[in-house]
């Protein structure tokens, strides 16, 4: 049983690393131009799923900071969503 738990934990770590590798170029792209609120929301929804990990949380924060002045209401909603999901 302990071996199975170790294997599952290792798979979760690999999944988080893969997610970072996938989302990093997407965040760089979105932060290099102005996107629609719909496109922004889609990316933030995806990033929010992985925001429990420090590396992906930094990506999430980067997008939020970049777009705060463009879509303040949207970004406030995503900041609140983060706190509701990950900080409780």
N, C-alpha and C positions, 0 to 999 in steps of 0.2 A: 504494500500500500504506500509506504514512504517513497518508493521508487516512482510510482505513478504520480504522486504529488510533485516530486521534483521535475518529472518530465512535463507536467502541465505548467508549472512555474516557468520552466525554460521556454516553452512554446509561447507563453504570454510575453516574456521578455523579447523574444524574436519578433512577435507581432508588433510590439511597441517600437522596436527599432525599424522595422519595415514601414510602419506608419510615418515615422519621422522622415525617412528617406523619400517617401511619396509626397508628403505634405510640404516639405521644405521648398521645393521648386514652385509649388502652387502658391505658397505664401509670398515668395519673392516676386512672382509674376503679379499677383494681386496688389502688392505694395509698390509696384513700379508704374501703376496706372490707376485710373479711377474706374471702378466697376459699378454695375447697377446694384441696388440694394438687394435684389433677388439673388444675384451671383454671390454677393458678400454673405448673405444669410446661409446660402447653401454650404459655403466653405466653413463658416463658423459653426454650423450644425455638426459638420464632420469633425472639426477640430475639438469641439466640446466633448465628444465621445472619448477622446484620448487625453483630455486636459488633466488627468490625474497624475501624469508623468511630467516632471519638471521641463524636459526638453520640448514636449508638445505644448505645455502651458506657455512657454516663452513664445512659441509661434502664435498661439492664440492671443496673447497680450500684444504682440507686435501688430497683428491685424487690427485689433481693437484700438490701439493708439493711433495707427495710421488713419483710420476712418472715423475717429471720434468727432472731428469737426465737420465731416461730410454727412454722416448719418448718426447724429447724436442719440436720437431716440432708440434706434436699432441697437447701437452699441451698448447703451444703458441696459436694454433688455438682455443682451448676451452677458453682460457683467453680472446682472442679477441671476441669470440662469446658472452661470458658473458657481456662484456662491450657494445657490439652492442645491445643486447636485454634488459639488465636491468639497464644500467647506462645512458641511453639517456633520 
